[in-house]
């Protein structure tokens, strides 16, 4: 999740400020900002895109899971 990049582009300095703009809980945004979440709801994604004036692809990046030796 490229949340920090989009926040910087929009000159949003804190999670608290984004929380107010997007109407989302701080702990939800903190998890996304730290890449410590397993998923994101469409509602959350919609609110973030609206607050940051962007598209979902601007926030999300696909990174393939690395295979372990057992999986190969």
GROMACS elastic network, one bead per residue, 0.5 to 0.9 nm:
[ bonds ]
;  ai    aj funct       b0    kb
    1     4     6  0.82891   500
    1    32     6  0.65187   500
    1    33     6  0.70164   500
    1    34     6  0.84805   500
    1    35     6  0.63040   500
    1    58     6  0.89199   500
    1    59     6  0.55478   500
    1    61     6  0.62531   500
    1    62     6  0.88816   500
    2     5     6  0.55164   500
    2     6     6  0.66003   500
    2     7     6  0.88115   500
    2    32     6  0.86627   500
    2    33     6  0.75597   500
    2    35     6  0.88096   500
    2    58     6  0.73318   500
    2    60     6  0.60949   500
    2    61     6  0.73449   500
    3     6     6  0.52838   500
    3     7     6  0.60814   500
    3     8     6  0.86242   500
    3    29     6  0.86418   500
    3    32     6  0.71413   500
    3    33     6  0.56110   500
    3    34     6  0.89065   500
    3    48     6  0.89331   500
    3    58     6  0.87887   500
    3    59     6  0.59061   500
    3    60     6  0.83171   500
    4     7     6  0.50522   500
    4     8     6  0.61725   500
    4     9     6  0.86639   500
    4    33     6  0.62438   500
    4    34     6  0.89274   500
    5     8     6  0.52121   500
    5     9     6  0.62934   500
    5    10     6  0.87788   500
    5    59     6  0.84256   500
    6     9     6  0.50094   500
    6    10     6  0.62468   500
    6    11     6  0.84660   500
    6    12     6  0.84540   500
    6    52     6  0.67791   500
    6    54     6  0.82684   500
    6    58     6  0.77018   500
    6    59     6  0.71797   500
    7    10     6  0.52011   500
    7    11     6  0.59874   500
    7    13     6  0.68761   500
    7    14     6  0.82679   500
    7    15     6  0.88294   500
    7    18     6  0.78759   500
    7    52     6  0.71243   500
    8    12     6  0.58977   500
    8    13     6  0.68559   500
    9    12     6  0.76997   500
    9    52     6  0.87457   500
   10    13     6  0.87352   500
   10    52     6  0.66075   500
   10    53     6  0.84305   500
   12    15     6  0.79861   500
   12    17     6  0.65926   500
   12    18     6  0.66228   500
   12    52     6  0.89129   500
   13    16     6  0.85971   500
   13    17     6  0.71080   500
   13    18     6  0.82113   500
   14    17     6  0.52793   500
   14    18     6  0.65573   500
   14    19     6  0.85748   500
   15    18     6  0.50771   500
   15    19     6  0.59048   500
   15    20     6  0.86426   500
   15    26     6  0.63876   500
   15    29     6  0.66662   500
   15    30     6  0.68670   500
   15    33     6  0.84676   500
   16    20     6  0.63498   500
   16    21     6  0.87577   500
   16    25     6  0.87244   500
   16    26     6  0.63045   500
   16    29     6  0.89105   500
   17    20     6  0.52498   500
   17    21     6  0.63421   500
   17    22     6  0.86292   500
   18    21     6  0.50149   500
   18    22     6  0.58361   500
   18    23     6  0.79488   500
   18    24     6  0.79771   500
   18    26     6  0.83287   500
   18    29     6  0.81007   500
   18    48     6  0.83574   500
   18    51     6  0.74770   500
   18    52     6  0.85071   500
   19    22     6  0.53316   500
   19    23     6  0.54783   500
   19    25     6  0.59573   500
   19    26     6  0.56523   500
   19    28     6  0.88978   500
   19    29     6  0.71513   500
   20    23     6  0.51526   500
   20    24     6  0.69863   500
   20    25     6  0.84936   500
   20    26     6  0.88549   500
   21    24     6  0.80431   500
   21    47     6  0.86230   500
   21    48     6  0.86056   500
   21    50     6  0.89035   500
   21    51     6  0.57530   500
   21    52     6  0.86826   500
   22    25     6  0.88213   500
   22    44     6  0.84001   500
   22    46     6  0.89886   500
   22    47     6  0.52121   500
   22    48     6  0.57346   500
   22    49     6  0.85392   500
   22    50     6  0.72941   500
   22    51     6  0.51886   500
   22    52     6  0.82874   500
   23    47     6  0.72598   500
   23    48     6  0.88663   500
   23    51     6  0.88433   500
   24    27     6  0.85928   500
   24    28     6  0.69608   500
   24    29     6  0.72062   500
   24    44     6  0.73352   500
   24    47     6  0.77334   500
   24    48     6  0.85067   500
   25    28     6  0.53563   500
   25    29     6  0.66215   500
   25    30     6  0.87715   500
   26    29     6  0.51418   500
   26    30     6  0.59780   500
   26    31     6  0.85905   500
   27    31     6  0.61697   500
   27    32     6  0.86604   500
   28    31     6  0.53910   500
   28    32     6  0.65075   500
   28    33     6  0.87617   500
   28    37     6  0.85002   500
   28    44     6  0.87872   500
   29    32     6  0.50682   500
   29    33     6  0.59703   500
   29    34     6  0.85197   500
   30    33     6  0.50001   500
   30    34     6  0.60886   500
   30    35     6  0.83890   500
   30    36     6  0.82785   500
   31    34     6  0.52744   500
   31    35     6  0.59771   500
   31    37     6  0.54809   500
   32    36     6  0.61209   500
   32    37     6  0.58718   500
   32    39     6  0.88323   500
   32    40     6  0.83319   500
   33    36     6  0.77110   500
   34    37     6  0.80845   500
   35    38     6  0.84087   500
   37    40     6  0.76284   500
   40    43     6  0.83311   500
   40    44     6  0.65111   500
   40    45     6  0.67468   500
   41    44     6  0.52308   500
   41    45     6  0.62648   500
   41    46     6  0.85493   500
   42    46     6  0.59308   500
   42    47     6  0.85687   500
   43    46     6  0.50248   500
   43    47     6  0.62277   500
   43    48     6  0.86231   500
   44    47     6  0.52034   500
   44    48     6  0.61761   500
   44    49     6  0.86062   500
   45    48     6  0.51372   500
   45    49     6  0.61100   500
   45    50     6  0.85431   500
   45    56     6  0.68478   500
   45    59     6  0.86881   500
   46    49     6  0.52147   500
   46    50     6  0.61595   500
   46    51     6  0.86439   500
   46    55     6  0.88262   500
   46    56     6  0.79896   500
   47    50     6  0.50978   500
   47    51     6  0.61002   500
   47    52     6  0.84771   500
   48    51     6  0.51247   500
   48    52     6  0.58976   500
   48    53     6  0.80850   500
   48    54     6  0.81393   500
   48    56     6  0.85884   500
   48    59     6  0.87001   500
   49    52     6  0.51744   500
   49    53     6  0.54669   500
   49    55     6  0.57388   500
   49    56     6  0.64776   500
   49    58     6  0.86360   500
   49    59     6  0.81155   500
   50    53     6  0.51737   500
   50    54     6  0.68696   500
   50    55     6  0.85073   500
   51    54     6  0.81005   500
   52    55     6  0.87183   500
   54    57     6  0.81966   500
   54    58     6  0.62111   500
   54    59     6  0.78455   500
   55    58     6  0.53566   500
   55    59     6  0.71877   500
   56    59     6  0.53768   500
   56    60     6  0.62168   500
   57    60     6  0.51725   500
   57    61     6  0.69150   500
   58    61     6  0.79030   500
   63    66     6  0.89016   500
   67    70     6  0.78993   500
   67    71     6  0.57722   500
   67    72     6  0.65538   500
   68    71     6  0.53165   500
   68    72     6  0.66578   500
   69    72     6  0.53737   500
